[in-house]
């Protein structure tokens, strides 16, 4: 039997990586106005992860592409396992990942315009 090194990560990716589970979660746990703005019928999972290698034992992420208010948009879901101490750097790690996603989107648009 294969050993599961990161059971929380595996659980997160297996369950929230399922498009129907993701739709249900977003529909039921986002504020109603936010959920209504998201086109959940045409949501697509994007490949890849933005979590730094050194943090992959405690963090996991999924990226979804869809329309938000009829404009191209992304939904970034992020799992952070609980820690036994306060880590003030977590918010900066998350900000870094979001900036990487935005940078990739901008670069892709720039390349398509050439």
N, C-alpha and C positions, 0 to 999 in steps of 0.2 A: 504494500500500500504506500502511495506517495505521501511524504511528510508535507504538511502545510506550514510553510515558514511564516506567513503573514495571514492568519485566518481572518482578521478584521478587514484587510484589504481585499482578500478573496470574496468575502461576504458582500462588501460594498460594491465591488465591480460586477459580481455575478447578479446581484439583485437590482442595483440602480443602473446597471448597464443594459438591462432589459427595457426596451422602449416602452412597453405597456406599464411596467412598474414606475418608470420615470414620469410618464404622463400622469398616472394616478397620483403619485406623490406631489408633483407640481400643482395639479388641479386642486388637491385637497389641503395642502399645507402652505401655499403662498396666499398672501392677502387676495381677496376676491378680485379687486380691480387689477392687480398685477397679473393674476392667472388669466383674466379675460383679455388682457393685452397680448398674451403669448399665443401664437398659432401652434397649438399642441398637436394638431392633426398632421402637420408636415414637419415634425421635428426629426432631425437626423443626428446620429452619434458621429462625432469626429474622432479620428484615431490620434493616439499620442497622449503623452502626459507631460505636465510642466513641473512636477515635483522633483526637486533636486535628489540625486542618487543617495546622498547621505541621510535623507529623511524618509526614504521609501518604506522603512519599517513602521513608521508612525503616521504617514500621510498617504492619501490617495486622491485622485481627481478624475473627473469625467467632463468632457466638453460636448455641448449640444448646439447644433445650428438650427435656427428657425427664423420666423419673422416675429418681430415685436412691434406692435402698432404699425403693421404693414411695411416695416423696414427690416432689412437684413439685421439679424441679431444673434447673439450667442448667450447660452446659459452655462455657467461654470459651476459644477457641483464639486465640493471639496470635503473630504473626510479627514478629520484629525482625531487620532485616537487619544484617549484621555491620558493626561500626564499626572505624575504625583507631585508636580511643582508648577508654580506659575512661570510661564515663559513669555516674556514681553516681546520677544522677537517674532512670534508666530504671525502677528499682523503684518510685519514687514515681509515675511516669506510669502504670505498670501498676496500682498500688493505686488511683489516681484513677479509672481506667476501671472497675475492679471495683466501687468505691463508687457510680459512676454507674449501673451495671447494677442493683445492689441497690436503690438509691434509686428507680429506675424501677419495679422489681417491687413495692416497698412502696407506691408511689403508685397503681399500677394496682389493687392489692388494696384499698386504702382507698377508691378511687373506686367499685369494684364493691360495696362494703359499704354505700354511701350509698343 
